[in-house]
Amino acid sequence: MALAKWYKIDFHTHTPASTCFPNKAITADQWLEAAKSSAMNAVVITDHNSVSFLRDIEKVKANYEEENKFKVFYGIELCVSAEFTHILIIFDDILPLTTIEDAIISDLGLVRDDWNKTEVNVNEDRLGTLYNKLKNHIFIIPAHFASNKGLGKANINAIKKLNKLVDFSAYEVRNHADFEEFQKNFKTRQLTPPH
């Protein structure tokens, strides 16, 4: 008989590569130790418009995954469209870091000099290009739905355009206000169900 097991995963985390992260001196080891110590089974690193800290994580993550049965996934929190809507992209763990970096640069057009700059946005069409190229290897999740820069705050035309270009894997709903806004928007603003 198979038994189900629940895994506790934080799929929206930041590192010193995000401007909102308070302590820029934290090392990859310290960051992973803190994540593991928080009783998580897995974590997804989703820095704002950046995958720069992933090189440091790559050097030490095997120590945490093998010894501690703790899983590290790579992602990014993009500012998309002229509205700077925050969208999480979580990459399949079979993708090498170089493939992820290349996709960020070539498919999304987010050059290294712009990594971590939240005043830079990615065009919806470029997100659609990445989706079409890697759709079997990524999850796309609108972040903090009803909060500032969440999809729930976007105008209806931006939502319609995104719905045509990508299939959302889920929606991040972090609190009761997000949940209420999501329910209202799902009915009235033509949100597509997660696939």
Wavefront OBJ file of the C-alpha trace (Angstrom):
o trace
v 0.000 0.000 0.000
v 1.362 3.421 -0.970
v 1.298 6.115 1.661
v 1.062 9.784 0.788
v 3.687 12.121 2.150
v 3.365 15.878 2.503
v 6.308 18.109 1.702
v 6.668 21.605 3.062
v 7.975 23.845 0.282
v 8.549 27.587 0.182
v 8.336 28.474 -3.507
v 8.889 32.237 -3.156
v 12.151 33.153 -1.432
v 14.783 35.821 -1.854
v 18.542 35.921 -1.325
v 21.095 38.750 -1.168
v 20.576 39.076 -4.954
v 17.223 40.794 -4.277
v 17.196 44.423 -3.163
v 14.595 43.603 -0.497
v 16.927 41.109 1.222
v 18.319 42.885 4.300
v 21.734 41.246 4.850
v 23.879 41.268 1.715
v 26.738 39.524 3.573
v 24.863 36.200 3.911
v 26.681 33.354 2.172
v 25.026 30.555 0.213
v 25.848 28.137 3.055
v 24.241 30.418 5.637
v 21.199 30.963 3.436
v 20.662 27.229 2.843
v 21.219 26.411 6.513
v 18.542 28.941 7.484
v 16.142 27.551 4.871
v 16.740 23.969 6.037
v 16.384 24.983 9.688
v 12.958 26.482 9.018
v 11.483 22.972 8.786
v 11.124 23.105 5.017
v 11.630 20.024 2.855
v 12.368 22.141 -0.199
v 12.853 25.722 -1.268
v 12.650 27.635 -4.542
v 14.963 30.603 -4.966
v 13.069 33.353 -6.789
v 15.046 36.582 -6.681
v 13.694 39.750 -8.274
v 14.756 39.790 -11.936
v 17.889 37.819 -11.061
v 19.448 34.381 -10.977
v 22.875 35.694 -9.935
v 22.971 34.088 -6.463
v 22.310 30.666 -7.969
v 26.003 30.280 -8.900
v 26.894 30.449 -5.191
v 24.050 28.092 -4.283
v 25.135 25.648 -7.000
v 28.541 25.232 -5.306
v 27.083 24.082 -1.971
v 23.540 22.803 -2.527
v 24.598 19.153 -2.917
v 25.708 19.190 0.727
v 22.159 20.030 1.784
v 20.312 17.866 -0.691
v 22.298 14.671 -0.120
v 22.941 14.824 3.618
v 19.697 16.437 4.690
v 17.171 15.217 2.137
v 16.445 18.858 1.420
v 15.682 19.981 -2.160
v 16.655 23.260 -3.805
v 14.858 24.466 -6.928
v 15.814 27.427 -9.094
v 13.460 30.161 -10.166
v 13.070 33.882 -10.692
v 10.501 36.542 -9.812
v 10.047 38.618 -12.948
v 8.636 42.083 -13.356
v 6.433 41.591 -16.428
v 4.763 44.181 -18.669
v 4.584 47.930 -18.287
v 2.659 47.305 -15.056
v 5.611 45.398 -13.569
v 3.354 42.506 -12.552
v 5.349 39.987 -10.507
v 5.437 36.504 -12.013
v 7.317 33.542 -10.537
v 8.992 31.077 -12.864
v 10.107 27.810 -11.308
v 12.482 25.713 -13.389
v 12.572 21.926 -13.635
v 15.465 20.602 -11.565
v 16.819 18.675 -14.561
v 17.727 21.951 -16.291
v 21.373 22.954 -15.839
v 22.019 26.403 -14.407
v 23.622 27.492 -17.693
v 20.372 26.696 -19.543
v 18.418 28.770 -17.032
v 20.833 31.699 -17.325
v 20.757 31.509 -21.117
v 16.939 31.483 -21.103
v 16.847 34.548 -18.850
v 19.204 36.409 -21.183
v 18.195 35.229 -24.667
v 14.507 34.385 -24.320
v 13.451 36.990 -21.757
v 15.964 39.657 -22.820
v 17.039 40.281 -19.235
v 20.779 40.955 -19.573
v 23.166 40.445 -16.647
v 23.605 44.185 -16.116
v 19.859 44.407 -15.421
v 19.663 41.467 -13.030
v 18.253 42.564 -9.688
v 16.883 45.842 -11.058
v 13.179 45.964 -10.256
v 12.716 49.040 -12.426
v 13.391 46.840 -15.485
v 10.534 44.823 -16.927
v 10.155 41.861 -19.262
v 7.735 42.138 -22.161
v 4.777 39.723 -22.084
v 5.700 38.423 -25.543
v 9.171 37.453 -24.302
v 7.568 35.564 -21.422
v 5.435 33.791 -24.033
v 8.601 32.881 -25.968
v 10.147 31.342 -22.847
v 6.917 29.496 -22.106
v 6.742 28.009 -25.595
v 10.363 26.921 -25.449
v 10.321 25.420 -21.934
v 6.632 24.768 -21.170
v 7.318 21.193 -20.063
v 10.102 22.378 -17.759
v 8.669 25.413 -15.954
v 5.853 26.471 -13.682
v 4.537 30.006 -14.134
v 2.804 31.471 -11.090
v 1.555 35.039 -10.622
v 3.050 36.185 -7.305
v 1.247 37.685 -4.275
v -2.025 37.963 -6.145
v -3.735 40.962 -4.508
v -0.629 42.738 -3.252
v 1.288 45.529 -4.910
v 2.460 44.328 -8.349
v 0.229 41.248 -8.121
v -1.858 40.079 -11.089
v -5.016 41.013 -9.177
v -3.937 44.663 -9.457
v -3.259 44.474 -13.215
v -5.673 45.908 -15.749
v -7.967 43.561 -17.625
v -6.064 43.942 -20.923
v -2.800 42.853 -19.291
v -4.530 39.811 -17.796
v -6.079 38.879 -21.151
v -2.716 39.180 -22.905
v -0.959 36.997 -20.343
v -3.764 34.422 -20.546
v -3.217 34.163 -24.314
v 0.551 33.734 -23.993
v 1.033 31.375 -21.041
v -0.794 28.808 -18.955
v -0.485 29.527 -15.254
v 0.460 26.534 -13.123
v -1.000 28.087 -9.973
v -1.686 31.444 -8.338
v 0.127 32.575 -5.200
v -2.469 33.419 -2.575
v -0.742 34.366 0.677
v -3.499 35.608 2.947
v -7.249 36.096 3.251
v -7.197 39.374 1.288
v -5.387 37.622 -1.585
v -7.945 34.803 -1.469
v -10.937 37.147 -1.594
v -9.397 39.186 -4.414
v -8.562 36.019 -6.330
v -12.134 34.701 -6.052
v -13.565 38.021 -7.201
v -11.095 38.305 -10.097
v -11.482 34.704 -11.168
v -15.155 35.282 -11.854
v -15.067 38.812 -13.261
v -11.690 39.267 -14.953
v -11.410 36.114 -17.017
v -8.566 34.446 -15.167
v -7.780 31.013 -16.523
v -7.709 28.045 -14.151
v -4.259 26.622 -13.398
v -3.269 23.798 -15.718
l 1 2 3 4 5 6 7 8 9 10 11 12 13 14 15 16 17 18 19 20 21 22 23 24 25 26 27 28 29 30 31 32 33 34 35 36 37 38 39 40 41 42 43 44 45 46 47 48 49 50 51 52 53 54 55 56 57 58 59 60 61 62 63 64 65 66 67 68 69 70 71 72 73 74 75 76 77 78 79 80 81 82 83 84 85 86 87 88 89 90 91 92 93 94 95 96 97 98 99 100 101 102 103 104 105 106 107 108 109 110 111 112 113 114 115 116 117 118 119 120 121 122 123 124 125 126 127 128 129 130 131 132 133 134 135 136 137 138 139 140 141 142 143 144 145 146 147 148 149 150 151 152 153 154 155 156 157 158 159 160 161 162 163 164 165 166 167 168 169 170 171 172 173 174 175 176 177 178 179 180 181 182 183 184 185 186 187 188 189 190 191 192 193 194 195
